[in-house]
Amino acid sequence: MTERQIIFTAKYLGKIFAPYYLPIVGMIALFLFSYLSLLPVSYKAFVLILVYIFTVLLPTQLIRFYTNYNGWKPFHLKDKQRKVVPYIISIACYWLCSHLMYAMHIPHFMVSILAAALVIQIVCFLINIFWNISEHMAAIGGVTGALMAFAEMFVFNPVWWLCLLFIIAGVVGTSRMILRMHSLGQVTGGFIIGAICGLFAVNLI
């Protein structure tokens, strides 16, 4: 592969495994591998649409409007100060989604996924005040930690899924370093912190 193709692939991987998709991935996993698979298709579709609106569509559009208003490009958000408002927008959307799900008496395990994602967002926001941690890796780490927590709850063997997540984490982490968005320490730290947050948030909330 040429250097241009490698950079294009790295950018493409960053979009596919964007942090916003963490709650959606968690919901789909619950619908496939837990007793929640018995829920009506219409109900599962409603939950997925609700989560998509508040964790993907709404925050991305609001952040895009904010960055366009300021005339910023994506690389401008590497600056810690410029990332504050996008983080606040994302955290507010996640909190609102989890609050609505709780108010609608949606099953606890689904709400715990939103809570775990919200905790990861808050922790990343606080850490990024001092250190530019990788949100992409924190999201994948969060999925990994949540998977381990649900494996213990529902008593299933997560080894193959963990292997897949580790491969994805390695590929995404490498792509972030190729794009010079993060260092090896920031990538590794993001994954570890995300995994810890995901594991404890699902177990404790």
N, C-alpha and C positions, 0 to 999 in steps of 0.2 A: 504494500500500500504506500502511496505517496504521502508526504506530510499533509497536504491539503485534505486528502481522504481521511486521514487519521483524525484531524481536527474536526472535520464534518461529522464523523462517527461519534466523537466525544460529545459534541454539541447535541446530537440526536439522542444519545443515551441520557444526557442530562434532562431532556424534555420528557422522555418516556418515563423515567424514574423520578420525576419531580416530587418534592415532599408533600405536595397537596394530595397526592393519591393514597397516602397512608390509610386514612379512615375507610376509603372505598375498598381497598384491598382487604382490610380487616373484616369488613362487613361481608364481603363475598366469601371469605374463608369460613366465617361463622355459618353462613347459609349452606355451605357445602359439607362441613365436617362436624356439625353439632346438631342437637335436637331441633334447632331453629330451622333446619331444612324442612320441617313439617309445616311451617307456616304457609299460608296461602301465597301464591305467586304475586297476586295484586298487592298484598301487604309488604312483601319483600321489595317489590318494585317501588312502592311509595317511599320506603325507608331509604333505598339507594338514591332515589331522586332528591329527597330531602337533604341527605348527606352531601350529594354532589353539588347542589346549589350553594350550600353554606361553607363547604370546605374547598371547593374548586372554582366554581363559576363566579360567585360573589367576590371572594378575596382577590382572585386574579384580575377581574375587571376593575375593581376599585384601585388596586395597586397600579395597574396599567394606566388608569386615568390620572393617578397621582404623579407617576413618573413622566407621562406625556405633558402634563401641566407644567412640570418643572423643566421640561426639555432634556430629561436624562435618558441615557441608554442603559441597557442591562448591566454593563461593567461598572457604571457609576455606583451601583448598589453595593459594591465591595467596600465602600467607605462606611465605617461603623455608624457615623451620625446620620447618614442618609438612609440607613436600614431601619431606623427607629419607627417611623410612621408605618412602613409596610408591615413590620412585625406587629404593631398595635392593631392594624386593620385585620391581619390574619388571626390574632388571638381573640379579638372581639367577635369575629365570625364563628370561630370554633366554639367559643363560650356560648354564643346565642344558639347554635345548633344543639349543643349538649343540653342547654336549658329547655329548649322546645321538646327534645326527645324525652327528657325527664317529666315535663308537664303533660305529655301525651301518654305517659305510662308505657313507653316502649321498653321491652325487656332489658334487664340490668346489664347483661353482657354486651349489648349493642352500645349502651351509653358509656360503658367502661372503655370501649375503643376510642370514642370521642374524647373521653377524659384523659386517656393516655396520650393521645395526639396533642391535646391542649397542654398537658404537663410538659411534653417535649418542646412545644413552641415556647412556653414561658422560660424553661431552663435554657434553651438556645438563645433566647433574647437576652437573658441576664449574662450568660457567658460571653456573648458577642460584644458586650460593652468593653470587655478587656481582651478578648481573643476571637479571631475570625473563624469560628468552628464551622464545619460543613453540615448544612441543614439536610442535604441529600443523604449523607451517611447517617445522620441522626434519625431520619425517617426510616431507612432500611434497618438500622439497629432497633428502632421501636417495633417494627414488624417482627423482628427476630425475638425480642424480649416478650412481646405479647404472645407469640407462637409457643414459647416455652411455658408461659403461664397457663394458656388454654390447654396445652398438652397434659399438664398436671391435673387440671380441673376435669377434663373429659376423658382422661386416661387413654391416650393414643400415642403411638410412636412418631415423633416429629423428625427423626434423623434425616430422611430423604429431603424433607422440606427445608431443614436447616442447611443441608449441603447446597441446595439450590440458592438459598438466601446468601450464603457465604460467597458463592460464585458471583451472584449479582453484585454483592457489596464490593468484591474485588474489582469487577469490571467498572462499576460506577466510580469507585474511589480512584482508580487509575485515570479515568476520563477527566475527573475534576483536577487531577494534578497535571495532566496533559494540557488542559486549558489554562493552567496556572491560576486557578481560582483558589486553590488551597494547597498547603504543604502536606507531607505524609503524616505529621503529627496532628494536624487539624482534621484530616480524613479519619485517622484511627480514633482520635478522641471523640469525634462526632458519632461514630458507630458504637463505641463503648458506652457513651453517655445515653444515647438513644435506647440501647438495649436495656440498660439499668432502669431508665424511666419507664419503658414499656412493660418490663417484668413486674416492677413494684406497683405501678399504677393499676394494672389489671387485677393484681392480687389484693390490693388494699382498698380500691374504690368500689 
